[in-house]
Amino acid sequence: MMAEEILTKHPLGKSGKNIDRKKYDTLKKAILSALRKNDLTHTELFSRLNKSLKRKFSGNISWYGETVKLDLEAKNIIERTGSKPQKYRLK
C-alpha cells in the first residue's frame, strides 16, 4: 500500500512538492508548536525543529521543514515579519 501524499503549495506560486502526509503532519505540528510562544528567526525555528524531531523523524528535517514552512506561508497560517532579522509568526 502506498503512503498517502500531499501536494504542498509555495507562497510565490512556484511548484509545490508531493510529500508523505505523515511527515507533513509531523512537521506542521512541530512548526506551529514552536511559533505558538514567540516569533522566531529562520535559524531559531529550524534549531527547534531539529531538537524536537531529531530522534523521531526519518528524513531530512531541514528539507521537509522548509517545504512545510513554505506551504504554511502559502496557506496564510504563518507569515514573515518585516523586521530585521526577519521572523516567522502565526497569523
mmCIF file as gemmi writes it, N, C-alpha and C atoms, coordinates in Angstrom:
data_model
loop_
_atom_site.group_PDB
_atom_site.id
_atom_site.type_symbol
_atom_site.label_atom_id
_atom_site.label_alt_id
_atom_site.label_comp_id
_atom_site.label_asym_id
_atom_site.label_entity_id
_atom_site.label_seq_id
_atom_site.pdbx_PDB_ins_code
_atom_site.Cartn_x
_atom_site.Cartn_y
_atom_site.Cartn_z
_atom_site.occupancy
_atom_site.B_iso_or_equiv
_atom_site.pdbx_formal_charge
_atom_site.auth_seq_id
_atom_site.auth_asym_id
_atom_site.pdbx_PDB_model_num
ATOM 1 N N . MET Axp A 1 ? 0.836 -1.182 0 1 0 ? 1 A 1
ATOM 2 C CA . MET Axp A 1 ? 0 0 0 1 0 ? 1 A 1
ATOM 3 C C . MET Axp A 1 ? 0.882 1.247 0 1 0 ? 1 A 1
ATOM 4 N N . MET Axp A 2 ? 0.567 2.18 -0.875 1 0 ? 2 A 1
ATOM 5 C CA . MET Axp A 2 ? 1.344 3.418 -0.98 1 0 ? 2 A 1
ATOM 6 C C . MET Axp A 2 ? 0.986 4.361 0.162 1 0 ? 2 A 1
ATOM 7 N N . ALA Axp A 3 ? 1.976 5.084 0.628 1 0 ? 3 A 1
ATOM 8 C CA . ALA Axp A 3 ? 1.732 6.091 1.664 1 0 ? 3 A 1
ATOM 9 C C . ALA Axp A 3 ? 0.928 7.235 1.049 1 0 ? 3 A 1
ATOM 10 N N . GLU Axp A 4 ? 0.045 7.807 1.833 1 0 ? 4 A 1
ATOM 11 C CA . GLU Axp A 4 ? -0.738 8.943 1.354 1 0 ? 4 A 1
ATOM 12 C C . GLU Axp A 4 ? 0.18 10.15 1.246 1 0 ? 4 A 1
ATOM 13 N N . GLU Axp A 5 ? 0.037 10.891 0.134 1 0 ? 5 A 1
ATOM 14 C CA . GLU Axp A 5 ? 0.871 12.065 -0.078 1 0 ? 5 A 1
ATOM 15 C C . GLU Axp A 5 ? 0.015 13.325 -0.12 1 0 ? 5 A 1
ATOM 16 N N . ILE Axp A 6 ? 0.686 14.458 0.077 1 0 ? 6 A 1
ATOM 17 C CA . ILE Axp A 6 ? 0.039 15.76 -0.013 1 0 ? 6 A 1
ATOM 18 C C . ILE Axp A 6 ? 0.882 16.62 -0.936 1 0 ? 6 A 1
ATOM 19 N N . LEU Axp A 7 ? 0.223 17.391 -1.801 1 0 ? 7 A 1
ATOM 20 C CA . LEU Axp A 7 ? 0.929 18.331 -2.672 1 0 ? 7 A 1
ATOM 21 C C . LEU Axp A 7 ? 0.971 19.668 -1.952 1 0 ? 7 A 1
ATOM 22 N N . THR Axp A 8 ? 2.178 20.104 -1.61 1 0 ? 8 A 1
ATOM 23 C CA . THR Axp A 8 ? 2.318 21.366 -0.884 1 0 ? 8 A 1
ATOM 24 C C . THR Axp A 8 ? 2.185 22.543 -1.847 1 0 ? 8 A 1
ATOM 25 N N . LYS Axp A 9 ? 1.986 23.716 -1.267 1 0 ? 9 A 1
ATOM 26 C CA . LYS Axp A 9 ? 1.921 24.955 -2.039 1 0 ? 9 A 1
ATOM 27 C C . LYS Axp A 9 ? 3.166 25.778 -1.748 1 0 ? 9 A 1
ATOM 28 N N . HIS Axp A 10 ? 3.411 26.779 -2.595 1 0 ? 10 A 1
ATOM 29 C CA . HIS Axp A 10 ? 4.548 27.676 -2.413 1 0 ? 10 A 1
ATOM 30 C C . HIS Axp A 10 ? 4.012 29.1 -2.396 1 0 ? 10 A 1
ATOM 31 N N . PRO Axp A 11 ? 4.484 29.953 -1.478 1 0 ? 11 A 1
ATOM 32 C CA . PRO Axp A 11 ? 3.923 31.3 -1.366 1 0 ? 11 A 1
ATOM 33 C C . PRO Axp A 11 ? 4.141 32.18 -2.598 1 0 ? 11 A 1
ATOM 34 N N . LEU Axp A 12 ? 5.122 31.859 -3.424 1 0 ? 12 A 1
ATOM 35 C CA . LEU Axp A 12 ? 5.378 32.655 -4.623 1 0 ? 12 A 1
ATOM 36 C C . LEU Axp A 12 ? 4.795 32.008 -5.875 1 0 ? 12 A 1
ATOM 37 N N . GLY Axp A 13 ? 3.939 31.015 -5.685 1 0 ? 13 A 1
ATOM 38 C CA . GLY Axp A 13 ? 3.285 30.378 -6.822 1 0 ? 13 A 1
ATOM 39 C C . GLY Axp A 13 ? 4.139 29.35 -7.555 1 0 ? 13 A 1
ATOM 40 N N . LYS Axp A 14 ? 5.331 29.063 -7.048 1 0 ? 14 A 1
ATOM 41 C CA . LYS Axp A 14 ? 6.172 28.03 -7.663 1 0 ? 14 A 1
ATOM 42 C C . LYS Axp A 14 ? 5.532 26.662 -7.431 1 0 ? 14 A 1
ATOM 43 N N . SER Axp A 15 ? 6.049 25.66 -8.106 1 0 ? 15 A 1
ATOM 44 C CA . SER Axp A 15 ? 5.51 24.313 -7.942 1 0 ? 15 A 1
ATOM 45 C C . SER Axp A 15 ? 5.741 23.813 -6.526 1 0 ? 15 A 1
ATOM 46 N N . GLY Axp A 16 ? 4.727 23.148 -5.979 1 0 ? 16 A 1
ATOM 47 C CA . GLY Axp A 16 ? 4.861 22.525 -4.673 1 0 ? 16 A 1
ATOM 48 C C . GLY Axp A 16 ? 5.522 21.168 -4.806 1 0 ? 16 A 1
ATOM 49 N N . LYS Axp A 17 ? 5.62 20.484 -3.704 1 0 ? 17 A 1
ATOM 50 C CA . LYS Axp A 17 ? 6.234 19.146 -3.672 1 0 ? 17 A 1
ATOM 51 C C . LYS Axp A 17 ? 5.217 18.137 -3.158 1 0 ? 17 A 1
ATOM 52 N N . ASN Axp A 18 ? 5.274 16.919 -3.699 1 0 ? 18 A 1
ATOM 53 C CA . ASN Axp A 18 ? 4.481 15.812 -3.156 1 0 ? 18 A 1
ATOM 54 C C . ASN Axp A 18 ? 5.286 15.186 -2.027 1 0 ? 18 A 1
ATOM 55 N N . ILE Axp A 19 ? 4.733 15.23 -0.821 1 0 ? 19 A 1
ATOM 56 C CA . ILE Axp A 19 ? 5.432 14.613 0.308 1 0 ? 19 A 1
ATOM 57 C C . ILE Axp A 19 ? 4.474 13.724 1.093 1 0 ? 19 A 1
ATOM 58 N N . ASP Axp A 20 ? 5.045 12.816 1.835 1 0 ? 20 A 1
ATOM 59 C CA . ASP Axp A 20 ? 4.284 11.89 2.663 1 0 ? 20 A 1
ATOM 60 C C . ASP Axp A 20 ? 3.436 12.661 3.678 1 0 ? 20 A 1
ATOM 61 N N . ARG Axp A 21 ? 2.156 12.342 3.762 1 0 ? 21 A 1
ATOM 62 C CA . ARG Axp A 21 ? 1.241 13.078 4.649 1 0 ? 21 A 1
ATOM 63 C C . ARG Axp A 21 ? 1.672 12.99 6.112 1 0 ? 21 A 1
ATOM 64 N N . LYS Axp A 22 ? 2.154 11.831 6.551 1 0 ? 22 A 1
ATOM 65 C CA . LYS Axp A 22 ? 2.568 11.699 7.958 1 0 ? 22 A 1
ATOM 66 C C . LYS Axp A 22 ? 3.746 12.627 8.267 1 0 ? 22 A 1
ATOM 67 N N . LYS Axp A 23 ? 4.703 12.71 7.338 1 0 ? 23 A 1
ATOM 68 C CA . LYS Axp A 23 ? 5.842 13.608 7.542 1 0 ? 23 A 1
ATOM 69 C C . LYS Axp A 23 ? 5.368 15.064 7.533 1 0 ? 23 A 1
ATOM 70 N N . TYR Axp A 24 ? 4.45 15.389 6.613 1 0 ? 24 A 1
ATOM 71 C CA . TYR Axp A 24 ? 3.89 16.736 6.563 1 0 ? 24 A 1
ATOM 72 C C . TYR Axp A 24 ? 3.236 17.083 7.899 1 0 ? 24 A 1
ATOM 73 N N . ASP Axp A 25 ? 2.373 16.191 8.382 1 0 ? 25 A 1
ATOM 74 C CA . ASP Axp A 25 ? 1.652 16.448 9.63 1 0 ? 25 A 1
ATOM 75 C C . ASP Axp A 25 ? 2.606 16.605 10.815 1 0 ? 25 A 1
ATOM 76 N N . THR Axp A 26 ? 3.666 15.791 10.851 1 0 ? 26 A 1
ATOM 77 C CA . THR Axp A 26 ? 4.652 15.875 11.928 1 0 ? 26 A 1
ATOM 78 C C . THR Axp A 26 ? 5.344 17.231 11.922 1 0 ? 26 A 1
ATOM 79 N N . LEU Axp A 27 ? 5.798 17.673 10.738 1 0 ? 27 A 1
ATOM 80 C CA . LEU Axp A 27 ? 6.491 18.956 10.644 1 0 ? 27 A 1
ATOM 81 C C . LEU Axp A 27 ? 5.543 20.115 10.892 1 0 ? 27 A 1
ATOM 82 N N . LYS Axp A 28 ? 4.328 20.036 10.376 1 0 ? 28 A 1
ATOM 83 C CA . LYS Axp A 28 ? 3.353 21.115 10.595 1 0 ? 28 A 1
ATOM 84 C C . LYS Axp A 28 ? 3.11 21.305 12.094 1 0 ? 28 A 1
ATOM 85 N N . LYS Axp A 29 ? 2.884 20.223 12.79 1 0 ? 29 A 1
ATOM 86 C CA . LYS Axp A 29 ? 2.634 20.284 14.232 1 0 ? 29 A 1
ATOM 87 C C . LYS Axp A 29 ? 3.836 20.895 14.957 1 0 ? 29 A 1
ATOM 88 N N . ALA Axp A 30 ? 5.045 20.483 14.582 1 0 ? 30 A 1
ATOM 89 C CA . ALA Axp A 30 ? 6.259 20.993 15.23 1 0 ? 30 A 1
ATOM 90 C C . ALA Axp A 30 ? 6.464 22.484 14.953 1 0 ? 30 A 1
ATOM 91 N N . ILE Axp A 31 ? 6.203 22.921 13.718 1 0 ? 31 A 1
ATOM 92 C CA . ILE Axp A 31 ? 6.362 24.34 13.367 1 0 ? 31 A 1
ATOM 93 C C . ILE Axp A 31 ? 5.352 25.195 14.129 1 0 ? 31 A 1
ATOM 94 N N . LEU Axp A 32 ? 4.091 24.783 14.124 1 0 ? 32 A 1
ATOM 95 C CA . LEU Axp A 32 ? 3.057 25.557 14.817 1 0 ? 32 A 1
ATOM 96 C C . LEU Axp A 32 ? 3.32 25.601 16.323 1 0 ? 32 A 1
ATOM 97 N N . SER Axp A 33 ? 3.782 24.493 16.866 1 0 ? 33 A 1
ATOM 98 C CA . SER Axp A 33 ? 4.113 24.442 18.291 1 0 ? 33 A 1
ATOM 99 C C . SER Axp A 33 ? 5.264 25.391 18.618 1 0 ? 33 A 1
ATOM 100 N N . ALA Axp A 34 ? 6.283 25.408 17.778 1 0 ? 34 A 1
ATOM 101 C CA . ALA Axp A 34 ? 7.453 26.272 18.002 1 0 ? 34 A 1
ATOM 102 C C . ALA Axp A 34 ? 7.069 27.748 17.939 1 0 ? 34 A 1
ATOM 103 N N . LEU Axp A 35 ? 6.123 28.101 17.063 1 0 ? 35 A 1
ATOM 104 C CA . LEU Axp A 35 ? 5.741 29.5 16.888 1 0 ? 35 A 1
ATOM 105 C C . LEU Axp A 35 ? 4.622 29.937 17.836 1 0 ? 35 A 1
ATOM 106 N N . ARG Axp A 36 ? 4.08 29.009 18.597 1 0 ? 36 A 1
ATOM 107 C CA . ARG Axp A 36 ? 2.955 29.343 19.475 1 0 ? 36 A 1
ATOM 108 C C . ARG Axp A 36 ? 3.357 30.366 20.544 1 0 ? 36 A 1
ATOM 109 N N . LYS Axp A 37 ? 4.584 30.245 21.053 1 0 ? 37 A 1
ATOM 110 C CA . LYS Axp A 37 ? 5.009 31.125 22.147 1 0 ? 37 A 1
ATOM 111 C C . LYS Axp A 37 ? 5.656 32.424 21.668 1 0 ? 37 A 1
ATOM 112 N N . ASN Axp A 38 ? 6.521 32.368 20.658 1 0 ? 38 A 1
ATOM 113 C CA . ASN Axp A 38 ? 7.223 33.577 20.188 1 0 ? 38 A 1
ATOM 114 C C . ASN Axp A 38 ? 7.402 33.55 18.68 1 0 ? 38 A 1
ATOM 115 N N . ASP Axp A 39 ? 7.688 34.74 18.142 1 0 ? 39 A 1
ATOM 116 C CA . ASP Axp A 39 ? 8.143 34.847 16.759 1 0 ? 39 A 1
ATOM 117 C C . ASP Axp A 39 ? 9.585 34.334 16.746 1 0 ? 39 A 1
ATOM 118 N N . LEU Axp A 40 ? 9.966 33.618 15.681 1 0 ? 40 A 1
ATOM 119 C CA . LEU Axp A 40 ? 11.316 33.044 15.604 1 0 ? 40 A 1
ATOM 120 C C . LEU Axp A 40 ? 11.96 33.363 14.269 1 0 ? 40 A 1
ATOM 121 N N . THR Axp A 41 ? 13.286 33.561 14.295 1 0 ? 41 A 1
ATOM 122 C CA . THR Axp A 41 ? 14.017 33.687 13.04 1 0 ? 41 A 1
ATOM 123 C C . THR Axp A 41 ? 14.068 32.306 12.379 1 0 ? 41 A 1
ATOM 124 N N . HIS Axp A 42 ? 14.483 32.273 11.133 1 0 ? 42 A 1
ATOM 125 C CA . HIS Axp A 42 ? 14.61 31.003 10.417 1 0 ? 42 A 1
ATOM 126 C C . HIS Axp A 42 ? 15.553 30.069 11.176 1 0 ? 42 A 1
ATOM 127 N N . THR Axp A 43 ? 16.68 30.604 11.621 1 0 ? 43 A 1
ATOM 128 C CA . THR Axp A 43 ? 17.665 29.798 12.35 1 0 ? 43 A 1
ATOM 129 C C . THR Axp A 43 ? 17.084 29.253 13.649 1 0 ? 43 A 1
ATOM 130 N N . GLU Axp A 44 ? 16.38 30.102 14.403 1 0 ? 44 A 1
ATOM 131 C CA . GLU Axp A 44 ? 15.773 29.667 15.663 1 0 ? 44 A 1
ATOM 132 C C . GLU Axp A 44 ? 14.71 28.589 15.428 1 0 ? 44 A 1
ATOM 133 N N . LEU Axp A 45 ? 13.886 28.807 14.405 1 0 ? 45 A 1
ATOM 134 C CA . LEU Axp A 45 ? 12.835 27.844 14.095 1 0 ? 45 A 1
ATOM 135 C C . LEU Axp A 45 ? 13.428 26.484 13.754 1 0 ? 45 A 1
ATOM 136 N N . PHE Axp A 46 ? 14.422 26.465 12.873 1 0 ? 46 A 1
ATOM 137 C CA . PHE Axp A 46 ? 14.991 25.181 12.451 1 0 ? 46 A 1
ATOM 138 C C . PHE Axp A 46 ? 15.828 24.531 13.542 1 0 ? 46 A 1
ATOM 139 N N . SER Axp A 47 ? 16.411 25.328 14.427 1 0 ? 47 A 1
ATOM 140 C CA . SER Axp A 47 ? 17.102 24.771 15.58 1 0 ? 47 A 1
ATOM 141 C C . SER Axp A 47 ? 16.103 24.026 16.466 1 0 ? 47 A 1
ATOM 142 N N . ARG Axp A 48 ? 14.938 24.614 16.676 1 0 ? 48 A 1
ATOM 143 C CA . ARG Axp A 48 ? 13.907 23.955 17.494 1 0 ? 48 A 1
ATOM 144 C C . ARG Axp A 48 ? 13.372 22.702 16.814 1 0 ? 48 A 1
ATOM 145 N N . LEU Axp A 49 ? 13.163 22.771 15.497 1 0 ? 49 A 1
ATOM 146 C CA . LEU Axp A 49 ? 12.677 21.585 14.784 1 0 ? 49 A 1
ATOM 147 C C . LEU Axp A 49 ? 13.674 20.445 14.917 1 0 ? 49 A 1
ATOM 148 N N . ASN Axp A 50 ? 14.961 20.754 14.733 1 0 ? 50 A 1
ATOM 149 C CA . ASN Axp A 50 ? 15.988 19.706 14.834 1 0 ? 50 A 1
ATOM 150 C C . ASN Axp A 50 ? 16.041 19.122 16.237 1 0 ? 50 A 1
ATOM 151 N N . LYS Axp A 51 ? 15.927 19.967 17.259 1 0 ? 51 A 1
ATOM 152 C CA . LYS Axp A 51 ? 15.951 19.476 18.642 1 0 ? 51 A 1
ATOM 153 C C . LYS Axp A 51 ? 14.748 18.583 18.936 1 0 ? 51 A 1
ATOM 154 N N . SER Axp A 52 ? 13.57 19.029 18.513 1 0 ? 52 A 1
ATOM 155 C CA . SER Axp A 52 ? 12.359 18.286 18.889 1 0 ? 52 A 1
ATOM 156 C C . SER Axp A 52 ? 12.152 17.019 18.059 1 0 ? 52 A 1
ATOM 157 N N . LEU Axp A 53 ? 12.719 16.965 16.849 1 0 ? 53 A 1
ATOM 158 C CA . LEU Axp A 53 ? 12.429 15.837 15.958 1 0 ? 53 A 1
ATOM 159 C C . LEU Axp A 53 ? 13.609 14.909 15.687 1 0 ? 53 A 1
ATOM 160 N N . LYS Axp A 54 ? 14.805 15.252 16.127 1 0 ? 54 A 1
ATOM 161 C CA . LYS Axp A 54 ? 15.986 14.522 15.65 1 0 ? 54 A 1
ATOM 162 C C . LYS Axp A 54 ? 15.943 13.011 15.858 1 0 ? 54 A 1
ATOM 163 N N . ARG Axp A 55 ? 15.328 12.541 16.908 1 0 ? 55 A 1
ATOM 164 C CA . ARG Axp A 55 ? 15.283 11.088 17.116 1 0 ? 55 A 1
ATOM 165 C C . ARG Axp A 55 ? 13.965 10.466 16.679 1 0 ? 55 A 1
ATOM 166 N N . LYS Axp A 56 ? 13.011 11.304 16.286 1 0 ? 56 A 1
ATOM 167 C CA . LYS Axp A 56 ? 11.664 10.802 15.982 1 0 ? 56 A 1
ATOM 168 C C . LYS Axp A 56 ? 11.316 10.89 14.495 1 0 ? 56 A 1
ATOM 169 N N . PHE Axp A 57 ? 12.193 11.454 13.681 1 0 ? 57 A 1
ATOM 170 C CA . PHE Axp A 57 ? 11.842 11.733 12.287 1 0 ? 57 A 1
ATOM 171 C C . PHE Axp A 57 ? 12.84 11.091 11.35 1 0 ? 57 A 1
ATOM 172 N N . SER Axp A 58 ? 12.33 10.298 10.401 1 0 ? 58 A 1
ATOM 173 C CA . SER Axp A 58 ? 13.241 9.718 9.408 1 0 ? 58 A 1
ATOM 174 C C . SER Axp A 58 ? 13.134 10.557 8.15 1 0 ? 58 A 1
ATOM 175 N N . GLY Axp A 59 ? 14.202 11.208 7.813 1 0 ? 59 A 1
ATOM 176 C CA . GLY Axp A 59 ? 14.217 12.097 6.657 1 0 ? 59 A 1
ATOM 177 C C . GLY Axp A 59 ? 14.979 13.354 7.021 1 0 ? 59 A 1
ATOM 178 N N . ASN Axp A 60 ? 15.203 14.196 6.026 1 0 ? 60 A 1
ATOM 179 C CA . ASN Axp A 60 ? 15.959 15.422 6.206 1 0 ? 60 A 1
ATOM 180 C C . ASN Axp A 60 ? 15.04 16.485 6.814 1 0 ? 60 A 1
ATOM 181 N N . ILE Axp A 61 ? 15.235 16.778 8.091 1 0 ? 61 A 1
ATOM 182 C CA . ILE Axp A 61 ? 14.364 17.723 8.792 1 0 ? 61 A 1
ATOM 183 C C . ILE Axp A 61 ? 14.409 19.1 8.129 1 0 ? 61 A 1
ATOM 184 N N . SER Axp A 62 ? 15.582 19.533 7.69 1 0 ? 62 A 1
ATOM 185 C CA . SER Axp A 62 ? 15.692 20.852 7.062 1 0 ? 62 A 1
ATOM 186 C C . SER Axp A 62 ? 14.9 20.924 5.764 1 0 ? 62 A 1
ATOM 187 N N . TRP Axp A 63 ? 15.004 19.895 4.91 1 0 ? 63 A 1
ATOM 188 C CA . TRP Axp A 63 ? 14.283 19.898 3.634 1 0 ? 63 A 1
ATOM 189 C C . TRP Axp A 63 ? 12.765 19.827 3.857 1 0 ? 63 A 1
ATOM 190 N N . TYR Axp A 64 ? 12.341 18.878 4.658 1 0 ? 64 A 1
ATOM 191 C CA . TYR Axp A 64 ? 10.904 18.758 4.924 1 0 ? 64 A 1
ATOM 192 C C . TYR Axp A 64 ? 10.381 19.986 5.664 1 0 ? 64 A 1
ATOM 193 N N . GLY Axp A 65 ? 11.176 20.491 6.609 1 0 ? 65 A 1
ATOM 194 C CA . GLY Axp A 65 ? 10.772 21.673 7.361 1 0 ? 65 A 1
ATOM 195 C C . GLY Axp A 65 ? 10.575 22.878 6.46 1 0 ? 65 A 1
ATOM 196 N N . GLU Axp A 66 ? 11.49 23.09 5.526 1 0 ? 66 A 1
ATOM 197 C CA . GLU Axp A 66 ? 11.385 24.219 4.594 1 0 ? 66 A 1
ATOM 198 C C . GLU Axp A 66 ? 10.164 24.05 3.696 1 0 ? 66 A 1
ATOM 199 N N . THR Axp A 67 ? 9.942 22.841 3.198 1 0 ? 67 A 1
ATOM 200 C CA . THR Axp A 67 ? 8.801 22.573 2.326 1 0 ? 67 A 1
ATOM 201 C C . THR Axp A 67 ? 7.478 22.842 3.049 1 0 ? 67 A 1
ATOM 202 N N . VAL Axp A 68 ? 7.369 22.367 4.278 1 0 ? 68 A 1
ATOM 203 C CA . VAL Axp A 68 ? 6.127 22.561 5.051 1 0 ? 68 A 1
ATOM 204 C C . VAL Axp A 68 ? 5.984 24.024 5.466 1 0 ? 68 A 1
ATOM 205 N N . LYS Axp A 69 ? 7.092 24.683 5.837 1 0 ? 69 A 1
ATOM 206 C CA . LYS Axp A 69 ? 7.042 26.097 6.211 1 0 ? 69 A 1
ATOM 207 C C . LYS Axp A 69 ? 6.514 26.933 5.052 1 0 ? 69 A 1
ATOM 208 N N . LEU Axp A 70 ? 7.008 26.679 3.852 1 0 ? 70 A 1
ATOM 209 C CA . LEU Axp A 70 ? 6.537 27.414 2.674 1 0 ? 70 A 1
ATOM 210 C C . LEU Axp A 70 ? 5.056 27.151 2.416 1 0 ? 70 A 1
ATOM 211 N N . ASP Axp A 71 ? 4.625 25.911 2.609 1 0 ? 71 A 1
ATOM 212 C CA . ASP Axp A 71 ? 3.218 25.56 2.445 1 0 ? 71 A 1
ATOM 213 C C . ASP Axp A 71 ? 2.355 26.325 3.451 1 0 ? 71 A 1
ATOM 214 N N . LEU Axp A 72 ? 2.796 26.399 4.688 1 0 ? 72 A 1
ATOM 215 C CA . LEU Axp A 72 ? 2.034 27.114 5.711 1 0 ? 72 A 1
ATOM 216 C C . LEU Axp A 72 ? 1.979 28.614 5.418 1 0 ? 72 A 1
ATOM 217 N N . GLU Axp A 73 ? 3.05 29.145 4.828 1 0 ? 73 A 1
ATOM 218 C CA . GLU Axp A 73 ? 3.029 30.552 4.399 1 0 ? 73 A 1
ATOM 219 C C . GLU Axp A 73 ? 2.013 30.736 3.273 1 0 ? 73 A 1
ATOM 220 N N . ALA Axp A 74 ? 2.04 29.841 2.298 1 0 ? 74 A 1
ATOM 221 C CA . ALA Axp A 74 ? 1.128 29.943 1.149 1 0 ? 74 A 1
ATOM 222 C C . ALA Axp A 74 ? -0.334 29.839 1.587 1 0 ? 74 A 1
ATOM 223 N N . LYS Axp A 75 ? -0.593 29.089 2.646 1 0 ? 75 A 1
ATOM 224 C CA . LYS Axp A 75 ? -1.964 28.907 3.151 1 0 ? 75 A 1
ATOM 225 C C . LYS Axp A 75 ? -2.337 29.951 4.213 1 0 ? 75 A 1
ATOM 226 N N . ASN Axp A 76 ? -1.474 30.958 4.398 1 0 ? 76 A 1
ATOM 227 C CA . ASN Axp A 76 ? -1.709 32.045 5.36 1 0 ? 76 A 1
ATOM 228 C C . ASN Axp A 76 ? -1.909 31.563 6.793 1 0 ? 76 A 1
ATOM 229 N N . ILE Axp A 77 ? -1.188 30.507 7.167 1 0 ? 77 A 1
ATOM 230 C CA . ILE Axp A 77 ? -1.233 30.006 8.54 1 0 ? 77 A 1
ATOM 231 C C . ILE Axp A 77 ? -0.103 30.641 9.351 1 0 ? 77 A 1
ATOM 232 N N . ILE Axp A 78 ? 1.042 30.846 8.684 1 0 ? 78 A 1
ATOM 233 C CA . ILE Axp A 78 ? 2.147 31.588 9.293 1 0 ? 78 A 1
ATOM 234 C C . ILE Axp A 78 ? 2.555 32.69 8.329 1 0 ? 78 A 1
ATOM 235 N N . GLU Axp A 79 ? 3.295 33.676 8.835 1 0 ? 79 A 1
ATOM 236 C CA . GLU Axp A 79 ? 3.76 34.763 7.977 1 0 ? 79 A 1
ATOM 237 C C . GLU Axp A 79 ? 5.138 35.218 8.419 1 0 ? 79 A 1
ATOM 238 N N . ARG Axp A 80 ? 5.805 35.915 7.506 1 0 ? 80 A 1
ATOM 239 C CA . ARG Axp A 80 ? 7.104 36.509 7.81 1 0 ? 80 A 1
ATOM 240 C C . ARG Axp A 80 ? 6.865 37.928 8.307 1 0 ? 80 A 1
ATOM 241 N N . THR Axp A 81 ? 7.663 38.334 9.28 1 0 ? 81 A 1
ATOM 242 C CA . THR Axp A 81 ? 7.564 39.713 9.758 1 0 ? 81 A 1
ATOM 243 C C . THR Axp A 81 ? 8.422 40.602 8.869 1 0 ? 81 A 1
ATOM 244 N N . GLY Axp A 82 ? 8.226 41.883 8.961 1 0 ? 82 A 1
ATOM 245 C CA . GLY Axp A 82 ? 9.044 42.818 8.195 1 0 ? 82 A 1
ATOM 246 C C . GLY Axp A 82 ? 10.295 43.239 8.938 1 0 ? 82 A 1
ATOM 247 N N . SER Axp A 83 ? 10.528 42.653 10.105 1 0 ? 83 A 1
ATOM 248 C CA . SER Axp A 83 ? 11.663 43.056 10.943 1 0 ? 83 A 1
ATOM 249 C C . SER Axp A 83 ? 12.989 42.551 10.384 1 0 ? 83 A 1
ATOM 250 N N . LYS Axp A 84 ? 14.067 43.114 10.911 1 0 ? 84 A 1
ATOM 251 C CA . LYS Axp A 84 ? 15.404 42.628 10.602 1 0 ? 84 A 1
ATOM 252 C C . LYS Axp A 84 ? 16.001 42.131 11.903 1 0 ? 84 A 1
ATOM 253 N N . PRO Axp A 85 ? 16.406 40.897 12.068 1 0 ? 85 A 1
ATOM 254 C CA . PRO Axp A 85 ? 16.234 39.836 11.07 1 0 ? 85 A 1
ATOM 255 C C . PRO Axp A 85 ? 14.759 39.435 10.959 1 0 ? 85 A 1
ATOM 256 N N . GLN Axp A 86 ? 14.428 38.96 9.785 1 0 ? 86 A 1
ATOM 257 C CA . GLN Axp A 86 ? 13.06 38.524 9.533 1 0 ? 86 A 1
ATOM 258 C C . GLN Axp A 86 ? 12.692 37.355 10.448 1 0 ? 86 A 1
ATOM 259 N N . LYS Axp A 87 ? 11.459 37.375 10.932 1 0 ? 87 A 1
ATOM 260 C CA . LYS Axp A 87 ? 10.993 36.291 11.799 1 0 ? 87 A 1
ATOM 261 C C . LYS Axp A 87 ? 9.71 35.702 11.232 1 0 ? 87 A 1
ATOM 262 N N . TYR Axp A 88 ? 9.351 34.553 11.748 1 0 ? 88 A 1
ATOM 263 C CA . TYR Axp A 88 ? 8.101 33.887 11.376 1 0 ? 88 A 1
ATOM 264 C C . TYR Axp A 88 ? 7.174 33.926 12.571 1 0 ? 88 A 1
ATOM 265 N N . ARG Axp A 89 ? 5.876 34.036 12.3 1 0 ? 89 A 1
ATOM 266 C CA . ARG Axp A 89 ? 4.886 34.039 13.374 1 0 ? 89 A 1
ATOM 267 C C . ARG Axp A 89 ? 3.589 33.439 12.863 1 0 ? 89 A 1
ATOM 268 N N . LEU Axp A 90 ? 2.751 33.027 13.825 1 0 ? 90 A 1
ATOM 269 C CA . LEU Axp A 90 ? 1.422 32.533 13.475 1 0 ? 90 A 1
ATOM 270 C C . LEU Axp A 90 ? 0.596 33.714 12.996 1 0 ? 90 A 1
ATOM 271 N N . LYS Axp A 91 ? -0.261 33.473 12.033 1 0 ? 91 A 1
ATOM 272 C CA . LYS Axp A 91 ? -1.115 34.547 11.533 1 0 ? 91 A 1
ATOM 273 C C . LYS Axp A 91 ? -2.381 34.643 12.305 1 0 ? 91 A 1
